[in-house]
Amino acid sequence: MKIYLSSKADKQLSKLPVKMHDLLINKIETLSKNPFPSQSKKLTNRKGYRIRMGEYRILYSVEIKYKEITILSVAHRREAYRN
């Protein structure tokens, strides 16, 4: 599957410390092999899924038909679910 970063997610990732940035990028890359790992959860209040990485959340959507994953947001847990 192809992975696309939204402009919002790209901006959020660029502001993170290098160590956390690298950990999150590695986690995002593993989604291409398995878009629904056991630690992912479907979001209830909007379309998509989330993965926890310590204090950070990766929010993403999956288009099975087009074999695409779009990373919507990468943020601290207190900020991740705000619109």
TAPECOR-V152362 format. One record per residue. RES is the residue in three letters. SS is DSSP state (H for helix, E for strand, - for the rest). OMEGA is omega as a letter, one per 20 degrees, with the letter a starting at -180 (NA if undefined). D_CENTER is the distance of its C-alpha to the mean C-alpha in Angstrom with 1 decimal. Layout:
RES_SS_OMEGA_D_CENTER ; RES_SS_OMEGA_D_CENTER
This chain:
MET_-_r_14.3 ; LYS_E_r_13.3 ; ILE_E_r_10.0 ; TYR_E_r_10.1 ; LEU_E_r_8.6 ; SER_-_r_10.0 ; SER_H_r_12.6 ; LYS_H_a_11.2 ; ALA_H_r_8.0 ; ASP_H_r_10.6 ; LYS_H_r_13.0 ; GLN_H_r_11.0 ; LEU_H_a_10.3 ; SER_H_a_14.0 ; LYS_-_a_15.2 ; LEU_-_r_14.1 ; PRO_-_a_16.7 ; VAL_H_a_16.9 ; LYS_H_r_16.6 ; MET_H_r_13.3 ; HIS_H_a_12.0 ; ASP_H_r_13.2 ; LEU_H_a_11.9 ; LEU_H_r_8.2 ; ILE_H_r_9.1 ; ASN_H_r_10.9 ; LYS_H_r_8.3 ; ILE_H_a_6.2 ; GLU_H_r_9.9 ; THR_H_r_10.8 ; LEU_-_a_8.8 ; SER_-_r_11.6 ; LYS_-_a_14.2 ; ASN_-_a_13.0 ; PRO_-_a_10.3 ; PHE_-_r_11.5 ; PRO_-_a_12.1 ; SER_-_a_14.4 ; GLN_-_r_12.2 ; SER_-_r_9.8 ; LYS_E_r_11.4 ; LYS_E_r_12.1 ; LEU_-_a_12.1 ; THR_-_a_15.7 ; ASN_-_r_16.2 ; ARG_-_a_14.1 ; LYS_-_r_12.8 ; GLY_-_a_9.6 ; TYR_E_r_8.0 ; ARG_E_r_6.4 ; ILE_E_r_6.5 ; ARG_E_r_8.9 ; MET_E_a_9.7 ; GLY_-_a_13.1 ; GLU_-_a_13.1 ; TYR_E_r_9.5 ; ARG_E_r_6.7 ; ILE_E_r_2.9 ; LEU_E_a_4.0 ; TYR_E_r_4.6 ; SER_E_a_8.3 ; VAL_E_r_10.6 ; GLU_E_a_14.0 ; ILE_-_a_16.1 ; LYS_-_a_19.2 ; TYR_-_a_17.9 ; LYS_-_a_15.8 ; GLU_E_r_12.8 ; ILE_E_r_9.1 ; THR_E_r_7.8 ; ILE_E_a_4.6 ; LEU_E_a_6.3 ; SER_E_r_5.9 ; VAL_E_a_5.7 ; ALA_E_r_8.9 ; HIS_E_a_11.6 ; ARG_H_a_12.1 ; ARG_H_a_15.1 ; GLU_H_a_13.5 ; ALA_H_a_10.2 ; TYR_-_r_12.1 ; ARG_-_a_14.7 ; ASN_-_NA_15.4
